[in-house]
Amino acid sequence: MKTLTELTVVLTIPTITYGFWGINLKLPFQGVPYGSLLVIVISLLISLLVWYWLKKKKSL
């Protein structure tokens, strides 16, 4: 059950990020040519950091 919880926490980060970008407001990186790619990379990096932190915390 812990694995499912960890997976849910890690996948919630991109879900919130992409949901925020789905609203019709002026957002950061909106005018940048590679803005979507930048948001995806940032979201993946944050997810990987959270995953690493959870794995490190689990081993303590």
mmCIF file as Biopython writes it, N, C-alpha, C and O atoms, coordinates in Angstrom:
data_model
#
loop_
_atom_site.group_PDB
_atom_site.id
_atom_site.type_symbol
_atom_site.label_atom_id
_atom_site.label_alt_id
_atom_site.label_comp_id
_atom_site.label_asym_id
_atom_site.label_entity_id
_atom_site.label_seq_id
_atom_site.pdbx_PDB_ins_code
_atom_site.Cartn_x
_atom_site.Cartn_y
_atom_site.Cartn_z
_atom_site.occupancy
_atom_site.B_iso_or_equiv
_atom_site.auth_seq_id
_atom_site.auth_asym_id
_atom_site.pdbx_PDB_model_num
ATOM 1   N N  . MET A ? 1  ? 0.818  -1.194 0.000   1.0 0.0 1  A 1 
ATOM 2   C CA . MET A ? 1  ? 0.000  0.000  0.000   1.0 0.0 1  A 1 
ATOM 3   C C  . MET A ? 1  ? 0.863  1.260  0.000   1.0 0.0 1  A 1 
ATOM 4   O O  . MET A ? 1  ? 0.464  2.282  -0.557  1.0 0.0 1  A 1 
ATOM 5   N N  . LYS A ? 2  ? 2.045  1.196  0.620   1.0 0.0 2  A 1 
ATOM 6   C CA . LYS A ? 2  ? 2.925  2.365  0.631   1.0 0.0 2  A 1 
ATOM 7   C C  . LYS A ? 2  ? 3.364  2.736  -0.774  1.0 0.0 2  A 1 
ATOM 8   O O  . LYS A ? 2  ? 3.497  3.917  -1.095  1.0 0.0 2  A 1 
ATOM 9   N N  . THR A ? 3  ? 3.588  1.744  -1.604  1.0 0.0 3  A 1 
ATOM 10  C CA . THR A ? 3  ? 4.030  2.005  -2.971  1.0 0.0 3  A 1 
ATOM 11  C C  . THR A ? 3  ? 2.962  2.765  -3.747  1.0 0.0 3  A 1 
ATOM 12  O O  . THR A ? 3  ? 3.279  3.693  -4.491  1.0 0.0 3  A 1 
ATOM 13  N N  . LEU A ? 4  ? 1.718  2.386  -3.582  1.0 0.0 4  A 1 
ATOM 14  C CA . LEU A ? 4  ? 0.621  3.069  -4.260  1.0 0.0 4  A 1 
ATOM 15  C C  . LEU A ? 4  ? 0.497  4.514  -3.784  1.0 0.0 4  A 1 
ATOM 16  O O  . LEU A ? 4  ? 0.235  5.408  -4.588  1.0 0.0 4  A 1 
ATOM 17  N N  . THR A ? 5  ? 0.681  4.748  -2.502  1.0 0.0 5  A 1 
ATOM 18  C CA . THR A ? 5  ? 0.632  6.102  -1.961  1.0 0.0 5  A 1 
ATOM 19  C C  . THR A ? 5  ? 1.767  6.945  -2.518  1.0 0.0 5  A 1 
ATOM 20  O O  . THR A ? 5  ? 1.555  8.095  -2.905  1.0 0.0 5  A 1 
ATOM 21  N N  . GLU A ? 6  ? 2.966  6.388  -2.563  1.0 0.0 6  A 1 
ATOM 22  C CA . GLU A ? 6  ? 4.111  7.117  -3.114  1.0 0.0 6  A 1 
ATOM 23  C C  . GLU A ? 6  ? 3.890  7.449  -4.587  1.0 0.0 6  A 1 
ATOM 24  O O  . GLU A ? 6  ? 4.185  8.561  -5.025  1.0 0.0 6  A 1 
ATOM 25  N N  . LEU A ? 7  ? 3.380  6.502  -5.338  1.0 0.0 7  A 1 
ATOM 26  C CA . LEU A ? 7  ? 3.111  6.731  -6.753  1.0 0.0 7  A 1 
ATOM 27  C C  . LEU A ? 7  ? 2.062  7.832  -6.939  1.0 0.0 7  A 1 
ATOM 28  O O  . LEU A ? 7  ? 2.188  8.668  -7.834  1.0 0.0 7  A 1 
ATOM 29  N N  . THR A ? 8  ? 1.047  7.828  -6.105  1.0 0.0 8  A 1 
ATOM 30  C CA . THR A ? 8  ? 0.012  8.857  -6.172  1.0 0.0 8  A 1 
ATOM 31  C C  . THR A ? 8  ? 0.581  10.232 -5.870  1.0 0.0 8  A 1 
ATOM 32  O O  . THR A ? 8  ? 0.247  11.200 -6.553  1.0 0.0 8  A 1 
ATOM 33  N N  . VAL A ? 9  ? 1.428  10.335 -4.864  1.0 0.0 9  A 1 
ATOM 34  C CA . VAL A ? 9  ? 2.034  11.622 -4.508  1.0 0.0 9  A 1 
ATOM 35  C C  . VAL A ? 9  ? 2.906  12.131 -5.651  1.0 0.0 9  A 1 
ATOM 36  O O  . VAL A ? 9  ? 2.848  13.311 -6.000  1.0 0.0 9  A 1 
ATOM 37  N N  . VAL A ? 10 ? 3.707  11.255 -6.230  1.0 0.0 10 A 1 
ATOM 38  C CA . VAL A ? 10 ? 4.608  11.665 -7.312  1.0 0.0 10 A 1 
ATOM 39  C C  . VAL A ? 10 ? 3.815  12.086 -8.552  1.0 0.0 10 A 1 
ATOM 40  O O  . VAL A ? 10 ? 4.182  13.066 -9.202  1.0 0.0 10 A 1 
ATOM 41  N N  . LEU A ? 11 ? 2.753  11.381 -8.892  1.0 0.0 11 A 1 
ATOM 42  C CA . LEU A ? 11 ? 1.974  11.703 -10.090 1.0 0.0 11 A 1 
ATOM 43  C C  . LEU A ? 11 ? 1.014  12.869 -9.891  1.0 0.0 11 A 1 
ATOM 44  O O  . LEU A ? 11 ? 0.494  13.410 -10.867 1.0 0.0 11 A 1 
ATOM 45  N N  . THR A ? 12 ? 0.773  13.262 -8.653  1.0 0.0 12 A 1 
ATOM 46  C CA . THR A ? 12 ? -0.089 14.413 -8.393  1.0 0.0 12 A 1 
ATOM 47  C C  . THR A ? 12 ? 0.577  15.709 -8.841  1.0 0.0 12 A 1 
ATOM 48  O O  . THR A ? 12 ? -0.110 16.637 -9.268  1.0 0.0 12 A 1 
ATOM 49  N N  . ILE A ? 13 ? 1.881  15.788 -8.753  1.0 0.0 13 A 1 
ATOM 50  C CA . ILE A ? 13 ? 2.610  17.012 -9.113  1.0 0.0 13 A 1 
ATOM 51  C C  . ILE A ? 13 ? 2.391  17.383 -10.585 1.0 0.0 13 A 1 
ATOM 52  O O  . ILE A ? 13 ? 2.005  18.519 -10.860 1.0 0.0 13 A 1 
ATOM 53  N N  . PRO A ? 14 ? 2.621  16.473 -11.543 1.0 0.0 14 A 1 
ATOM 54  C CA . PRO A ? 14 ? 2.347  16.854 -12.931 1.0 0.0 14 A 1 
ATOM 55  C C  . PRO A ? 14 ? 0.865  17.118 -13.194 1.0 0.0 14 A 1 
ATOM 56  O O  . PRO A ? 14 ? 0.526  17.969 -14.016 1.0 0.0 14 A 1 
ATOM 57  N N  . THR A ? 15 ? -0.013 16.401 -12.511 1.0 0.0 15 A 1 
ATOM 58  C CA . THR A ? 15 ? -1.445 16.604 -12.706 1.0 0.0 15 A 1 
ATOM 59  C C  . THR A ? 15 ? -1.859 18.014 -12.323 1.0 0.0 15 A 1 
ATOM 60  O O  . THR A ? 15 ? -2.603 18.664 -13.056 1.0 0.0 15 A 1 
ATOM 61  N N  . ILE A ? 16 ? -1.386 18.487 -11.189 1.0 0.0 16 A 1 
ATOM 62  C CA . ILE A ? 16 ? -1.703 19.848 -10.751 1.0 0.0 16 A 1 
ATOM 63  C C  . ILE A ? 16 ? -1.082 20.865 -11.701 1.0 0.0 16 A 1 
ATOM 64  O O  . ILE A ? 16 ? -1.727 21.848 -12.066 1.0 0.0 16 A 1 
ATOM 65  N N  . THR A ? 17 ? 0.157  20.637 -12.100 1.0 0.0 17 A 1 
ATOM 66  C CA . THR A ? 17 ? 0.843  21.565 -13.006 1.0 0.0 17 A 1 
ATOM 67  C C  . THR A ? 17 ? 0.114  21.674 -14.336 1.0 0.0 17 A 1 
ATOM 68  O O  . THR A ? 17 ? -0.136 22.782 -14.809 1.0 0.0 17 A 1 
ATOM 69  N N  . TYR A ? 18 ? -0.230 20.550 -14.946 1.0 0.0 18 A 1 
ATOM 70  C CA . TYR A ? 18 ? -0.894 20.572 -16.251 1.0 0.0 18 A 1 
ATOM 71  C C  . TYR A ? 18 ? -2.317 21.105 -16.129 1.0 0.0 18 A 1 
ATOM 72  O O  . TYR A ? 18 ? -2.807 21.763 -17.047 1.0 0.0 18 A 1 
ATOM 73  N N  . GLY A ? 19 ? -2.976 20.837 -15.032 1.0 0.0 19 A 1 
ATOM 74  C CA . GLY A ? 19 ? -4.306 21.394 -14.809 1.0 0.0 19 A 1 
ATOM 75  C C  . GLY A ? 19 ? -4.269 22.902 -14.692 1.0 0.0 19 A 1 
ATOM 76  O O  . GLY A ? 19 ? -5.158 23.594 -15.188 1.0 0.0 19 A 1 
ATOM 77  N N  . PHE A ? 20 ? -3.245 23.406 -14.041 1.0 0.0 20 A 1 
ATOM 78  C CA . PHE A ? 20 ? -3.085 24.853 -13.898 1.0 0.0 20 A 1 
ATOM 79  C C  . PHE A ? 20 ? -2.851 25.498 -15.254 1.0 0.0 20 A 1 
ATOM 80  O O  . PHE A ? 20 ? -3.348 26.595 -15.512 1.0 0.0 20 A 1 
ATOM 81  N N  . TRP A ? 21 ? -2.105 24.837 -16.116 1.0 0.0 21 A 1 
ATOM 82  C CA . TRP A ? 21 ? -1.833 25.378 -17.451 1.0 0.0 21 A 1 
ATOM 83  C C  . TRP A ? 21 ? -3.053 25.263 -18.365 1.0 0.0 21 A 1 
ATOM 84  O O  . TRP A ? 21 ? -3.077 25.870 -19.436 1.0 0.0 21 A 1 
ATOM 85  N N  . GLY A ? 22 ? -4.050 24.505 -17.964 1.0 0.0 22 A 1 
ATOM 86  C CA . GLY A ? 22 ? -5.247 24.343 -18.780 1.0 0.0 22 A 1 
ATOM 87  C C  . GLY A ? 22 ? -6.254 25.467 -18.622 1.0 0.0 22 A 1 
ATOM 88  O O  . GLY A ? 22 ? -7.200 25.548 -19.406 1.0 0.0 22 A 1 
ATOM 89  N N  . ILE A ? 23 ? -6.083 26.335 -17.639 1.0 0.0 23 A 1 
ATOM 90  C CA . ILE A ? 23 ? -7.030 27.429 -17.450 1.0 0.0 23 A 1 
ATOM 91  C C  . ILE A ? 23 ? -6.693 28.580 -18.392 1.0 0.0 23 A 1 
ATOM 92  O O  . ILE A ? 23 ? -5.556 28.707 -18.845 1.0 0.0 23 A 1 
ATOM 93  N N  . ASN A ? 24 ? -7.667 29.401 -18.677 1.0 0.0 24 A 1 
ATOM 94  C CA . ASN A ? 24 ? -7.498 30.482 -19.655 1.0 0.0 24 A 1 
ATOM 95  C C  . ASN A ? 24 ? -7.063 31.778 -18.988 1.0 0.0 24 A 1 
ATOM 96  O O  . ASN A ? 24 ? -7.834 32.734 -18.903 1.0 0.0 24 A 1 
ATOM 97  N N  . LEU A ? 25 ? -5.843 31.801 -18.522 1.0 0.0 25 A 1 
ATOM 98  C CA . LEU A ? 25 ? -5.252 32.991 -17.924 1.0 0.0 25 A 1 
ATOM 99  C C  . LEU A ? 25 ? -3.856 33.192 -18.496 1.0 0.0 25 A 1 
ATOM 100 O O  . LEU A ? 25 ? -3.293 32.290 -19.116 1.0 0.0 25 A 1 
ATOM 101 N N  . LYS A ? 26 ? -3.309 34.371 -18.286 1.0 0.0 26 A 1 
ATOM 102 C CA . LYS A ? 26 ? -1.923 34.645 -18.685 1.0 0.0 26 A 1 
ATOM 103 C C  . LYS A ? 26 ? -1.014 33.932 -17.686 1.0 0.0 26 A 1 
ATOM 104 O O  . LYS A ? 26 ? -1.067 34.205 -16.487 1.0 0.0 26 A 1 
ATOM 105 N N  . LEU A ? 27 ? -0.191 33.028 -18.178 1.0 0.0 27 A 1 
ATOM 106 C CA . LEU A ? 27 ? 0.662  32.215 -17.319 1.0 0.0 27 A 1 
ATOM 107 C C  . LEU A ? 27 ? 2.125  32.389 -17.699 1.0 0.0 27 A 1 
ATOM 108 O O  . LEU A ? 27 ? 2.437  32.784 -18.823 1.0 0.0 27 A 1 
ATOM 109 N N  . PRO A ? 28 ? 3.028  32.091 -16.755 1.0 0.0 28 A 1 
ATOM 110 C CA . PRO A ? 28 ? 4.454  32.139 -17.081 1.0 0.0 28 A 1 
ATOM 111 C C  . PRO A ? 28 ? 4.791  31.150 -18.201 1.0 0.0 28 A 1 
ATOM 112 O O  . PRO A ? 28 ? 4.157  30.102 -18.316 1.0 0.0 28 A 1 
ATOM 113 N N  . PHE A ? 29 ? 5.764  31.475 -19.002 1.0 0.0 29 A 1 
ATOM 114 C CA . PHE A ? 29 ? 6.251  30.653 -20.114 1.0 0.0 29 A 1 
ATOM 115 C C  . PHE A ? 29 ? 5.239  30.531 -21.256 1.0 0.0 29 A 1 
ATOM 116 O O  . PHE A ? 29 ? 5.453  29.744 -22.178 1.0 0.0 29 A 1 
ATOM 117 N N  . GLN A ? 30 ? 4.153  31.286 -21.214 1.0 0.0 30 A 1 
ATOM 118 C CA . GLN A ? 30 ? 3.131  31.165 -22.246 1.0 0.0 30 A 1 
ATOM 119 C C  . GLN A ? 30 ? 3.605  31.730 -23.585 1.0 0.0 30 A 1 
ATOM 120 O O  . GLN A ? 30 ? 3.237  31.212 -24.640 1.0 0.0 30 A 1 
ATOM 121 N N  . GLY A ? 31 ? 4.410  32.778 -23.552 1.0 0.0 31 A 1 
ATOM 122 C CA . GLY A ? 31 ? 4.888  33.376 -24.785 1.0 0.0 31 A 1 
ATOM 123 C C  . GLY A ? 31 ? 6.203  32.798 -25.286 1.0 0.0 31 A 1 
ATOM 124 O O  . GLY A ? 31 ? 6.661  33.147 -26.374 1.0 0.0 31 A 1 
ATOM 125 N N  . VAL A ? 32 ? 6.805  31.926 -24.508 1.0 0.0 32 A 1 
ATOM 126 C CA . VAL A ? 32 ? 8.092  31.323 -24.873 1.0 0.0 32 A 1 
ATOM 127 C C  . VAL A ? 32 ? 7.843  30.214 -25.903 1.0 0.0 32 A 1 
ATOM 128 O O  . VAL A ? 32 ? 6.915  29.423 -25.737 1.0 0.0 32 A 1 
ATOM 129 N N  . PRO A ? 33 ? 8.660  30.144 -26.965 1.0 0.0 33 A 1 
ATOM 130 C CA . PRO A ? 33 ? 8.443  29.120 -27.998 1.0 0.0 33 A 1 
ATOM 131 C C  . PRO A ? 33 ? 8.429  27.685 -27.451 1.0 0.0 33 A 1 
ATOM 132 O O  . PRO A ? 33 ? 7.633  26.859 -27.896 1.0 0.0 33 A 1 
ATOM 133 N N  . TYR A ? 34 ? 9.293  27.396 -26.505 1.0 0.0 34 A 1 
ATOM 134 C CA . TYR A ? 34 ? 9.347  26.049 -25.935 1.0 0.0 34 A 1 
ATOM 135 C C  . TYR A ? 34 ? 8.770  26.029 -24.524 1.0 0.0 34 A 1 
ATOM 136 O O  . TYR A ? 34 ? 9.242  25.278 -23.670 1.0 0.0 34 A 1 
ATOM 137 N N  . GLY A ? 35 ? 7.764  26.841 -24.279 1.0 0.0 35 A 1 
ATOM 138 C CA . GLY A ? 35 ? 7.167  26.951 -22.955 1.0 0.0 35 A 1 
ATOM 139 C C  . GLY A ? 35 ? 6.559  25.650 -22.462 1.0 0.0 35 A 1 
ATOM 140 O O  . GLY A ? 35 ? 6.732  25.282 -21.300 1.0 0.0 35 A 1 
ATOM 141 N N  . SER A ? 36 ? 5.847  24.948 -23.340 1.0 0.0 36 A 1 
ATOM 142 C CA . SER A ? 36 ? 5.218  23.682 -22.948 1.0 0.0 36 A 1 
ATOM 143 C C  . SER A ? 36 ? 6.272  22.647 -22.571 1.0 0.0 36 A 1 
ATOM 144 O O  . SER A ? 36 ? 6.128  21.931 -21.580 1.0 0.0 36 A 1 
ATOM 145 N N  . LEU A ? 37 ? 7.317  22.579 -23.363 1.0 0.0 37 A 1 
ATOM 146 C CA . LEU A ? 37 ? 8.399  21.639 -23.066 1.0 0.0 37 A 1 
ATOM 147 C C  . LEU A ? 37 ? 9.073  21.992 -21.745 1.0 0.0 37 A 1 
ATOM 148 O O  . LEU A ? 37 ? 9.420  21.107 -20.963 1.0 0.0 37 A 1 
ATOM 149 N N  . LEU A ? 38 ? 9.254  23.269 -21.501 1.0 0.0 38 A 1 
ATOM 150 C CA . LEU A ? 38 ? 9.864  23.724 -20.255 1.0 0.0 38 A 1 
ATOM 151 C C  . LEU A ? 38 ? 9.012  23.336 -19.047 1.0 0.0 38 A 1 
ATOM 152 O O  . LEU A ? 38 ? 9.544  22.902 -18.025 1.0 0.0 38 A 1 
ATOM 153 N N  . VAL A ? 39 ? 7.705  23.490 -19.162 1.0 0.0 39 A 1 
ATOM 154 C CA . VAL A ? 39 ? 6.798  23.108 -18.076 1.0 0.0 39 A 1 
ATOM 155 C C  . VAL A ? 39 ? 6.860  21.605 -17.838 1.0 0.0 39 A 1 
ATOM 156 O O  . VAL A ? 39 ? 6.858  21.165 -16.689 1.0 0.0 39 A 1 
ATOM 157 N N  . ILE A ? 40 ? 6.914  20.817 -18.892 1.0 0.0 40 A 1 
ATOM 158 C CA . ILE A ? 40 ? 7.004  19.361 -18.754 1.0 0.0 40 A 1 
ATOM 159 C C  . ILE A ? 40 ? 8.307  18.968 -18.069 1.0 0.0 40 A 1 
ATOM 160 O O  . ILE A ? 40 ? 8.300  18.118 -17.179 1.0 0.0 40 A 1 
ATOM 161 N N  . VAL A ? 41 ? 9.413  19.567 -18.464 1.0 0.0 41 A 1 
ATOM 162 C CA . VAL A ? 41 ? 10.714 19.249 -17.867 1.0 0.0 41 A 1 
ATOM 163 C C  . VAL A ? 41 ? 10.739 19.634 -16.391 1.0 0.0 41 A 1 
ATOM 164 O O  . VAL A ? 41 ? 11.203 18.857 -15.557 1.0 0.0 41 A 1 
ATOM 165 N N  . ILE A ? 42 ? 10.248 20.818 -16.065 1.0 0.0 42 A 1 
ATOM 166 C CA . ILE A ? 42 ? 10.210 21.253 -14.662 1.0 0.0 42 A 1 
ATOM 167 C C  . ILE A ? 42 ? 9.337  20.317 -13.838 1.0 0.0 42 A 1 
ATOM 168 O O  . ILE A ? 42 ? 9.708  19.941 -12.726 1.0 0.0 42 A 1 
ATOM 169 N N  . SER A ? 43 ? 8.191  19.942 -14.369 1.0 0.0 43 A 1 
ATOM 170 C CA . SER A ? 43 ? 7.288  19.037 -13.668 1.0 0.0 43 A 1 
ATOM 171 C C  . SER A ? 43 ? 7.933  17.671 -13.442 1.0 0.0 43 A 1 
ATOM 172 O O  . SER A ? 43 ? 7.812  17.098 -12.360 1.0 0.0 43 A 1 
ATOM 173 N N  . LEU A ? 44 ? 8.614  17.154 -14.455 1.0 0.0 44 A 1 
ATOM 174 C CA . LEU A ? 44 ? 9.299  15.868 -14.302 1.0 0.0 44 A 1 
ATOM 175 C C  . LEU A ? 44 ? 10.434 15.947 -13.286 1.0 0.0 44 A 1 
ATOM 176 O O  . LEU A ? 44 ? 10.628 15.021 -12.498 1.0 0.0 44 A 1 
ATOM 177 N N  . LEU A ? 45 ? 11.180 17.039 -13.300 1.0 0.0 45 A 1 
ATOM 178 C CA . LEU A ? 45 ? 12.264 17.202 -12.326 1.0 0.0 45 A 1 
ATOM 179 C C  . LEU A ? 45 ? 11.729 17.243 -10.899 1.0 0.0 45 A 1 
ATOM 180 O O  . LEU A ? 45 ? 12.290 16.610 -10.005 1.0 0.0 45 A 1 
ATOM 181 N N  . ILE A ? 46 ? 10.657 17.977 -10.687 1.0 0.0 46 A 1 
ATOM 182 C CA . ILE A ? 46 ? 10.067 18.041 -9.347  1.0 0.0 46 A 1 
ATOM 183 C C  . ILE A ? 46 ? 9.551  16.669 -8.937  1.0 0.0 46 A 1 
ATOM 184 O O  . ILE A ? 46 ? 9.728  16.264 -7.788  1.0 0.0 46 A 1 
ATOM 185 N N  . SER A ? 47 ? 8.919  15.951 -9.851  1.0 0.0 47 A 1 
ATOM 186 C CA . SER A ? 47 ? 8.425  14.606 -9.548  1.0 0.0 47 A 1 
ATOM 187 C C  . SER A ? 47 ? 9.563  13.661 -9.196  1.0 0.0 47 A 1 
ATOM 188 O O  . SER A ? 47 ? 9.453  12.870 -8.259  1.0 0.0 47 A 1 
ATOM 189 N N  . LEU A ? 48 ? 10.653 13.741 -9.945  1.0 0.0 48 A 1 
ATOM 190 C CA . LEU A ? 48 ? 11.810 12.890 -9.649  1.0 0.0 48 A 1 
ATOM 191 C C  . LEU A ? 48 ? 12.439 13.237 -8.304  1.0 0.0 48 A 1 
ATOM 192 O O  . LEU A ? 48 ? 12.865 12.346 -7.570  1.0 0.0 48 A 1 
ATOM 193 N N  . LEU A ? 49 ? 12.498 14.519 -7.979  1.0 0.0 49 A 1 
ATOM 194 C CA . LEU A ? 49 ? 13.029 14.924 -6.673  1.0 0.0 49 A 1 
ATOM 195 C C  . LEU A ? 49 ? 12.156 14.408 -5.536  1.0 0.0 49 A 1 
ATOM 196 O O  . LEU A ? 49 ? 12.670 13.935 -4.523  1.0 0.0 49 A 1 
ATOM 197 N N  . VAL A ? 50 ? 10.846 14.495 -5.697  1.0 0.0 50 A 1 
ATOM 198 C CA . VAL A ? 50 ? 9.937  13.979 -4.665  1.0 0.0 50 A 1 
ATOM 199 C C  . VAL A ? 50 ? 10.079 12.471 -4.562  1.0 0.0 50 A 1 
ATOM 200 O O  . VAL A ? 50 ? 10.112 11.935 -3.454  1.0 0.0 50 A 1 
ATOM 201 N N  . TRP A ? 51 ? 10.164 11.777 -5.681  1.0 0.0 51 A 1 
ATOM 202 C CA . TRP A ? 51 ? 10.334 10.327 -5.665  1.0 0.0 51 A 1 
ATOM 203 C C  . TRP A ? 51 ? 11.633 9.946  -4.951  1.0 0.0 51 A 1 
ATOM 204 O O  . TRP A ? 51 ? 11.644 9.029  -4.128  1.0 0.0 51 A 1 
ATOM 205 N N  . TYR A ? 52 ? 12.728 10.650 -5.265  1.0 0.0 52 A 1 
ATOM 206 C CA . TYR A ? 52 ? 14.013 10.394 -4.621  1.0 0.0 52 A 1 
ATOM 207 C C  . TYR A ? 52 ? 13.929 10.655 -3.121  1.0 0.0 52 A 1 
ATOM 208 O O  . TYR A ? 52 ? 14.448 9.879  -2.320  1.0 0.0 52 A 1 
ATOM 209 N N  . TRP A ? 53 ? 13.275 11.747 -2.747  1.0 0.0 53 A 1 
ATOM 210 C CA . TRP A ? 53 ? 13.134 12.087 -1.337  1.0 0.0 53 A 1 
ATOM 211 C C  . TRP A ? 53 ? 12.329 11.017 -0.599  1.0 0.0 53 A 1 
ATOM 212 O O  . TRP A ? 53 ? 12.679 10.649 0.522   1.0 0.0 53 A 1 
ATOM 213 N N  . LEU A ? 54 ? 11.257 10.514 -1.214  1.0 0.0 54 A 1 
ATOM 214 C CA . LEU A ? 54 ? 10.455 9.464  -0.586  1.0 0.0 54 A 1 
ATOM 215 C C  . LEU A ? 54 ? 11.257 8.172  -0.447  1.0 0.0 54 A 1 
ATOM 216 O O  . LEU A ? 54 ? 11.168 7.500  0.580   1.0 0.0 54 A 1 
ATOM 217 N N  . LYS A ? 55 ? 12.033 7.821  -1.461  1.0 0.0 55 A 1 
ATOM 218 C CA . LYS A ? 55 ? 12.853 6.606  -1.384  1.0 0.0 55 A 1 
ATOM 219 C C  . LYS A ? 55 ? 13.942 6.744  -0.322  1.0 0.0 55 A 1 
ATOM 220 O O  . LYS A ? 55 ? 14.216 5.797  0.414   1.0 0.0 55 A 1 
ATOM 221 N N  . LYS A ? 56 ? 14.560 7.918  -0.244  1.0 0.0 56 A 1 
ATOM 222 C CA . LYS A ? 56 ? 15.601 8.148  0.753   1.0 0.0 56 A 1 
ATOM 223 C C  . LYS A ? 56 ? 15.005 8.116  2.158   1.0 0.0 56 A 1 
ATOM 224 O O  . LYS A ? 56 ? 15.598 7.553  3.078   1.0 0.0 56 A 1 
ATOM 225 N N  . LYS A ? 57 ? 13.845 8.715  2.316   1.0 0.0 57 A 1 
ATOM 226 C CA . LYS A ? 57 ? 13.167 8.739  3.611   1.0 0.0 57 A 1 
ATOM 227 C C  . LYS A ? 57 ? 12.759 7.326  4.030   1.0 0.0 57 A 1 
ATOM 228 O O  . LYS A ? 57 ? 12.800 6.987  5.212   1.0 0.0 57 A 1 
ATOM 229 N N  . LYS A ? 58 ? 12.367 6.511  3.060   1.0 0.0 58 A 1 
ATOM 230 C CA . LYS A ? 58 ? 11.949 5.144  3.332   1.0 0.0 58 A 1 
ATOM 231 C C  . LYS A ? 58 ? 13.114 4.291  3.823   1.0 0.0 58 A 1 
ATOM 232 O O  . LYS A ? 58 ? 12.919 3.384  4.633   1.0 0.0 58 A 1 
ATOM 233 N N  . SER A ? 59 ? 14.321 4.570  3.342   1.0 0.0 59 A 1 
ATOM 234 C CA . SER A ? 59 ? 15.485 3.763  3.704   1.0 0.0 59 A 1 
ATOM 235 C C  . SER A ? 59 ? 16.056 4.124  5.071   1.0 0.0 59 A 1 
ATOM 236 O O  . SER A ? 59 ? 16.889 3.390  5.604   1.0 0.0 59 A 1 
ATOM 237 N N  . LEU A ? 60 ? 15.620 5.245  5.644   1.0 0.0 60 A 1 
ATOM 238 C CA . LEU A ? 60 ? 16.143 5.642  6.957   1.0 0.0 60 A 1 
ATOM 239 C C  . LEU A ? 60 ? 15.554 4.844  8.072   1.0 0.0 60 A 1 
ATOM 240 O O  . LEU A ? 60 ? 15.896 5.062  9.234   1.0 0.0 60 A 1 
#
